Amino acid sequence: MKTRILLSISLLLAIAHSYAQVKIGNNPNSINANSLFEMESTNKGLLAPRVALNSVSSASPLTAPVPSGMLVYSSGGTLPDGFYFWNGTKWLAIQSAGNTRTNYVLVKSPADLPAPISGVITLVAGTTYEVNGTIALTSKINLNGCYMVGMDANNDKLVYTPGTGELFTGTKGGTIKTLTLVANTAGSKLFNVSLVATENLLVRDVIIANCADVGLVRGGNIIFFSVINYAGNTTGITYQDNINLLLDNTAWFSTNSGTFEKIIGTFTIIEKLGGFSQAGTGTIAMDITGITTINEVGNLKNTAFVGTGTRINGIFSKKWEVEAAGINTEKDASATGSLYISTAASTNITNINTPVKVAGTTTATELVRFTSPTSNRLLYDGTKTRTFQVSVALSATAASGTYIYSFYIYKNGVQVPSSRQRVKVYSSLGDIQSLPIVCTVTLAAGDYIELWAENNDDAVTDITAQNMTLTVK
């Protein structure tokens, strides 16, 4: 038997050497002219080597180096069973209908998308649409909760060409990822969606370029724009009445015009983190004038605002925590305020050892999360309870005689004992007596502080604060 097998192999090799073509199976004398090796059978198949592959990057259990094109069937390894070929550096699975997603569509032309109805393409719920190349569309898209993704944002593009309408429309959210989005015809928009309160819209790793109007995103539960490159857009984007608006590492280049980001209406949370805005002359990086309510918090951190244009249009409310390069820091942690006497007045003393509020007209300056609703009062307008350092620089004169006076910081009309400072005023000599006051005070939202004084020697001799600066920080 062994001899017969060796003779058969020798004969096969001899035939291959003679004719440079080999055929095994039915009709061995009929071979395709393009075939080096051909097999033919009506009831038998080709059984490929079966090996256990455990890593796509390892040739094992074959011995390296493995030539490109090597084909095996993996069985019993950690990789899914199936055919694999070696591409020179790793094993690649040979896909088939049985091992690919059923809720997946590769989009190479508009014909791969659902047919539009009344000008709107409504994507099939639960489906991922992968854009391959540039897809020019004349119809709108209703995401309908789907994923619309690309593999390379520089090459995978959706371009909306009409001069009216918008690319993305409807009341349903979805996910847009790794694409370039364009709606560059005058009169068109990229977004014009009005989402119901339960819907989420996630846009990430996207280039938004050369749009006549980036458009409007209204409503929705979570609106999340992350790692977005904005370039060459004539008008920016408006966010309106979103429950949770999250903007993460968005980059607005100086090639954009108009208002980059406009935020209007009512929100629960607004968070803008990282990224930058290059506001050129005549542009507005961020417009907050239309915000009516923030129920919880607004958070603007680590975004760089540069350029000669308007960086922030509007005033941040006390709901905001703002700490970004290129604009003023506004947060409870940096709350500060100061006031000074601009018109001196006599403080009327009616009882010995009985403090009264120091009189005089004051002017407030450098107020951050503080207000001054009346003279000689700084009111904390932040949201978080904080401990502040209070300092007073004071010079005072008495009406007549020489008396000892005490000065205090009062919080909400109650004396802060640690703030007491006593001084003797020699008014008969025409002296102006100076003294400092330093203490710490814990303030909650709405708490206020004032400077009070008392005469410890006489019940009727008034005192005048000639100069007084009260600072809290």
C-alpha positions in Angstrom: 0.0 0.0 0.0 2.8 2.4 0.9 4.5 1.8 -2.4 1.3 2.5 -4.3 0.7 5.8 -2.5 4.3 6.9 -3.3 3.9 5.9 -6.9 0.6 7.9 -7.1 2.2 11.0 -5.7 5.1 10.6 -8.0 2.8 10.3 -11.0 0.8 13.4 -9.9 4.0 15.5 -9.5 5.2 14.2 -12.9 1.9 15.3 -14.6 2.1 18.7 -12.8 5.6 19.2 -14.0 4.8 18.2 -17.5 1.6 20.2 -18.0 1.9 23.0 -15.3 -1.8 22.3 -14.6 -3.4 19.7 -12.3 -7.0 18.5 -12.0 -8.4 16.1 -9.5 -11.8 14.6 -9.5 -14.4 14.3 -12.2 -13.4 14.8 -15.9 -9.6 15.0 -15.1 -8.8 15.6 -18.7 -10.9 18.8 -18.9 -9.2 21.7 -17.1 -9.8 25.4 -17.4 -7.1 27.2 -19.3 -6.6 29.7 -16.4 -6.4 27.1 -13.7 -3.2 25.9 -12.2 -5.0 23.5 -9.9 -8.6 22.4 -10.3 -10.9 20.1 -8.5 -14.3 18.9 -9.7 -16.9 16.8 -7.9 -20.7 16.6 -7.7 -20.8 15.1 -4.2 -17.5 16.0 -2.5 -16.0 19.2 -1.1 -12.6 20.7 -0.2 -11.7 20.2 3.4 -9.3 22.9 4.5 -6.8 22.5 7.4 -8.5 22.8 10.7 -6.5 24.7 13.4 -7.3 26.5 16.7 -6.6 30.2 16.4 -6.4 32.1 19.7 -5.2 35.5 18.5 -5.6 37.4 15.3 -2.1 38.8 15.6 -0.3 35.5 16.2 0.6 33.0 13.5 0.3 30.2 16.1 -0.3 27.3 15.8 1.4 27.8 12.4 5.0 28.6 12.4 6.1 32.1 11.5 6.8 33.5 9.1 3.4 32.7 7.4 3.1 33.9 3.8 0.2 36.2 2.9 -2.8 34.4 1.6 -2.6 31.3 3.9 -6.1 30.0 4.4 -7.3 27.9 7.4 -10.5 27.0 9.2 -10.3 27.9 12.9 -12.1 25.5 15.1 -11.9 25.2 18.9 -9.8 28.3 19.5 -10.7 31.6 21.3 -11.5 33.2 17.9 -14.9 32.4 16.5 -15.0 29.4 14.4 -14.7 30.1 10.6 -12.4 30.6 7.7 -9.5 33.0 8.2 -6.7 34.1 5.9 -3.3 35.6 6.9 -2.8 39.1 5.3 0.9 39.3 6.2 0.5 40.6 9.8 -2.8 39.1 11.1 -5.6 36.7 10.6 -8.7 38.2 8.9 -12.1 36.5 9.1 -13.8 35.7 5.8 -17.3 37.2 6.3 -20.5 35.6 5.2 -24.2 36.3 5.6 -24.3 34.0 8.6 -21.7 35.9 10.6 -22.6 39.5 9.7 -25.2 41.8 11.4 -28.7 41.6 10.1 -29.5 45.2 11.3 -26.8 46.8 9.2 -26.8 48.6 5.9 -23.7 49.7 4.0 -24.6 53.0 2.3 -22.6 53.7 -0.9 -25.4 55.7 -2.6 -28.8 57.2 -1.7 -30.4 54.1 -3.2 -29.1 52.1 -0.2 -31.3 54.2 2.2 -35.0 53.7 2.6 -37.1 55.4 -0.1 -38.1 58.9 0.8 -41.8 59.7 1.6 -42.8 63.3 1.1 -39.1 64.2 0.9 -38.1 62.5 4.1 -36.0 59.4 4.5 -37.1 57.6 7.7 -34.4 55.2 8.8 -35.5 51.7 9.9 -35.5 51.6 13.7 -32.7 49.6 15.3 -30.5 49.7 12.2 -26.9 50.9 11.8 -26.2 52.7 8.6 -22.6 52.9 7.6 -21.8 55.6 5.1 -19.0 54.7 2.7 -17.8 57.6 0.6 -19.7 60.8 -0.3 -23.4 60.6 -0.3 -25.3 63.5 -1.9 -28.8 63.8 -0.7 -31.8 65.8 -1.9 -34.1 64.4 0.8 -34.2 65.0 4.5 -33.3 62.3 7.1 -35.3 61.3 10.1 -32.8 59.4 12.3 -35.6 57.5 14.0 -33.3 56.4 16.8 -30.7 54.8 14.4 -27.0 54.9 14.2 -25.5 56.7 11.2 -21.8 56.2 11.1 -18.7 56.3 9.0 -15.2 54.8 9.2 -13.3 57.9 8.2 -14.8 61.4 8.7 -12.5 62.8 6.0 -13.9 60.5 3.3 -17.3 59.5 4.5 -19.7 62.4 4.0 -23.3 63.3 3.9 -24.0 66.4 1.7 -27.4 68.0 1.6 -27.8 69.9 -1.7 -31.2 71.6 -1.9 -31.6 75.3 -1.2 -34.4 74.8 1.2 -35.1 72.5 4.2 -32.6 70.6 6.3 -30.6 67.4 6.3 -31.8 66.1 9.7 -35.4 66.6 10.7 -38.2 65.1 12.8 -38.9 64.4 16.5 -36.7 61.3 16.9 -33.0 61.3 18.0 -30.2 58.9 17.2 -26.4 58.8 16.9 -24.3 60.4 14.2 -20.6 59.5 14.3 -17.4 59.8 12.3 -18.8 61.7 9.4 -18.5 65.0 7.6 -21.8 66.8 7.4 -22.4 69.5 4.8 -25.5 71.6 3.9 -23.8 74.4 2.0 -26.6 75.7 -0.3 -27.9 79.1 0.8 -31.3 78.6 2.4 -30.6 75.2 3.8 -29.8 73.9 7.3 -28.0 70.9 8.7 -30.3 70.4 11.7 -33.9 71.4 12.3 -35.1 68.9 14.8 -37.7 69.2 17.5 -37.2 66.2 19.7 -39.7 64.8 22.2 -38.6 64.9 25.8 -37.5 61.2 26.0 -35.3 61.4 22.9 -31.4 61.6 22.9 -29.2 63.0 20.1 -25.6 62.0 20.1 -23.2 63.6 17.6 -19.5 62.8 18.0 -16.2 62.6 16.1 -17.8 64.6 13.3 -16.7 67.4 10.9 -19.4 70.1 10.3 -18.2 72.2 7.4 -19.3 74.9 5.0 -22.9 74.9 6.1 -25.1 77.9 5.3 -26.7 77.3 8.7 -25.8 74.6 11.2 -29.4 75.0 12.4 -31.5 74.2 15.4 -31.7 71.4 17.9 -34.8 71.8 20.1 -36.0 69.7 22.9 -34.8 66.2 23.8 -33.5 64.6 27.0 -29.7 64.4 26.3 -28.1 66.4 23.5 -24.5 65.4 23.4 -22.1 67.0 20.9 -18.5 65.6 21.4 -15.3 66.2 19.5 -16.8 68.3 16.7 -14.7 70.2 14.2 -16.7 73.3 12.9 -15.2 75.0 9.9 -16.4 77.4 7.2 -20.0 77.6 8.5 -21.9 80.9 7.7 -24.3 80.6 10.7 -23.8 78.4 13.8 -26.0 76.2 15.8 -28.9 77.0 18.2 -29.7 74.8 21.2 -33.2 75.4 22.6 -35.1 73.9 25.6 -32.9 70.8 25.9 -33.2 69.0 29.3 -29.5 68.1 29.4 -27.1 69.9 27.0 -23.6 68.4 26.9 -20.9 70.0 24.7 -17.5 68.3 24.9 -14.4 69.4 23.1 -16.0 71.3 20.2 -13.6 73.2 18.0 -14.9 76.4 16.3 -12.3 77.7 13.9 -11.9 81.3 12.8 -13.3 80.4 9.4 -16.8 80.3 10.9 -19.1 83.4 10.7 -22.1 84.7 12.6 -22.9 83.4 16.1 -21.2 80.0 16.7 -23.4 78.7 19.6 -26.7 80.2 20.7 -28.4 78.8 23.8 -32.0 79.8 24.4 -34.9 78.7 26.6 -35.1 76.4 29.7 -32.5 73.7 30.6 -31.8 71.4 33.5 -28.1 71.1 32.9 -25.8 72.9 30.5 -22.2 71.6 30.4 -19.5 72.9 28.0 -16.1 71.4 28.6 -12.9 71.7 26.7 -12.4 72.7 23.0 -12.0 76.3 21.8 -13.7 79.1 19.9 -11.7 81.4 17.6 -14.1 84.3 17.4 -13.1 86.6 14.5 -14.1 90.2 14.1 -17.9 90.5 13.8 -18.6 87.0 15.2 -20.0 85.8 18.5 -18.5 82.7 20.1 -21.3 82.0 22.6 -24.7 83.8 23.0 -26.4 83.2 26.4 -28.8 86.1 26.3 -31.8 83.9 25.5 -31.5 81.5 28.4 -34.5 81.9 30.6 -34.0 79.2 33.2 -31.3 76.7 34.3 -32.9 74.4 36.9 -29.7 72.8 38.2 -26.4 74.1 36.9 -24.5 75.6 34.0 -20.8 74.5 33.8 -18.3 76.1 31.4 -14.8 74.8 32.0 -11.4 74.6 30.2 -12.7 76.0 26.9 -10.3 78.5 25.3 -11.9 81.7 23.9 -9.7 83.7 21.6 -10.0 86.3 18.8 -11.1 89.8 18.3 -14.8 89.0 18.2 -17.4 88.8 21.0 -16.5 85.9 23.1 -19.5 85.8 25.4 -22.7 87.7 24.6 -24.8 88.0 27.8 -24.4 87.7 31.5 -23.9 84.4 33.4 -26.4 83.8 36.1 -25.4 82.5 39.5 -26.3 79.0 38.3 -23.1 79.0 36.2 -19.7 77.8 37.2 -17.3 79.5 34.7 -13.6 78.9 34.5 -12.3 79.2 31.0 -9.3 80.8 29.3 -10.0 84.1 27.7 -13.1 85.1 29.8 -13.7 86.1 33.4 -14.0 83.4 36.0 -17.4 83.3 37.5 -18.1 80.7 40.2 -19.0 80.6 43.9 -15.4 79.6 44.7 -14.2 83.0 43.4 -17.1 85.1 44.8 -15.9 88.5 46.0 -17.1 92.0 46.7 -16.1 95.4 48.0 -17.7 98.6 49.0 -16.4 102.0 50.3 -17.8 105.1 51.8 -18.3 107.7 49.1 -20.2 110.2 51.3 -19.4 110.2 55.1 -22.1 110.7 57.6 -22.3 110.7 61.4 -23.4 107.5 63.1 -25.9 108.3 65.8 -25.1 106.9 69.2 -28.1 106.7 71.6 -27.0 104.2 74.2 -23.7 103.2 75.7 -22.4 99.8 74.7 -25.2 99.4 72.2 -23.9 98.7 68.6 -25.5 100.5 65.7 -24.9 100.2 61.9 -22.2 102.6 60.7 -23.8 105.4 58.6 -22.7 106.8 55.3 -23.3 106.4 51.6 -21.3 103.5 50.1 -20.3 102.5 46.6 -19.9 98.8 45.7 -17.1 97.6 43.3 -15.7 94.3 42.0 -18.9 92.3 42.8 -18.7 88.6 41.8 -21.6 86.6 43.2 -22.2 89.5 45.6 -24.7 92.4 45.5 -25.0 95.6 47.6 -28.7 96.3 47.9 -28.2 99.1 50.4 -25.3 101.2 51.8 -22.9 99.3 54.1 -24.1 95.9 53.1 -22.6 93.1 51.0 -25.1 90.3 50.2 -23.8 86.9 49.0 -25.6 85.9 45.8 -24.0 82.5 45.2 -25.5 79.0 45.6 -23.0 77.2 47.7 -22.3 77.9 51.4 -18.8 79.2 51.8 -16.4 80.6 54.4 -15.1 84.1 53.5 -12.4 86.3 54.8 -13.7 89.8 55.7 -11.4 92.8 56.0 -12.2 96.4 56.8 -9.9 99.4 56.5 -11.4 102.2 58.6 -10.6 105.8 59.7 -13.0 107.5 62.2 -13.5 110.7 64.1 -15.7 111.5 67.1 -17.9 114.5 67.7 -16.0 115.7 70.9 -14.0 114.4 73.7 -11.9 111.2 74.0 -13.8 107.9 74.0 -13.3 104.2 73.4 -15.3 102.8 70.5 -15.8 99.2 69.4 -16.4 98.1 65.8 -17.8 94.8 64.6 -18.8 92.8 61.6 -22.5 91.9 61.7 -24.0 88.9 59.8 -27.7 89.2 59.0 -28.0 91.7 61.9 -26.1 89.4 64.4 -22.7 90.3 65.8 -19.7 88.2 64.8 -17.8 88.2 68.1 -14.4 87.4 66.6 -14.5 90.6 64.6 -14.5 93.1 67.5 -11.8 95.8 67.4 -11.6 98.6 70.0 -9.9 102.0 69.6 -9.6 105.3 71.5 -10.5 108.3 69.5 -9.0 111.6 70.6 -11.5 113.9 69.0 -10.5 116.9 71.1 -7.1 116.9 69.4 -8.6 116.6 66.0 -7.3 113.1 65.5 -8.5 110.7 62.8 -8.1 107.2 64.2 -7.4 104.3 61.9 -7.8 100.5 62.6 -8.2 97.3 60.6 -10.7 94.5 61.1 -10.1 91.0 59.9 -12.3 87.9 60.5 -13.9 84.9 58.8 -17.6 84.5 58.2 -19.6 81.6 56.7 -22.3 82.8 54.3 -25.1 80.9 52.7 -27.1 82.2 49.7 -28.8 85.4 50.8 -26.7 86.1 53.9 -25.2 89.6 54.2 -22.6 91.5 56.3 -22.3 95.0 57.6 -20.0 97.2 59.7 -21.4 98.3 63.1 -20.0 100.5 65.9 -20.6 101.3 69.6 -19.4 103.9 72.2 -18.1 102.2 75.3 -17.7 105.4 77.3 -20.6 107.7 76.5 -24.2 107.4 75.4 -24.5 110.5 73.3 -21.2 111.1 71.5 -21.5 110.1 67.8 -18.8 108.8 65.5 -18.1 109.4 61.8 -16.4 106.9 59.5 -14.4 109.2 57.3 -13.1 106.4 55.2 -14.1 102.8 55.2 -13.5 100.0 52.7 -15.2 96.6 53.4 -14.0 93.7 51.4 -15.0 90.0 51.4 -13.3 87.3 49.4 
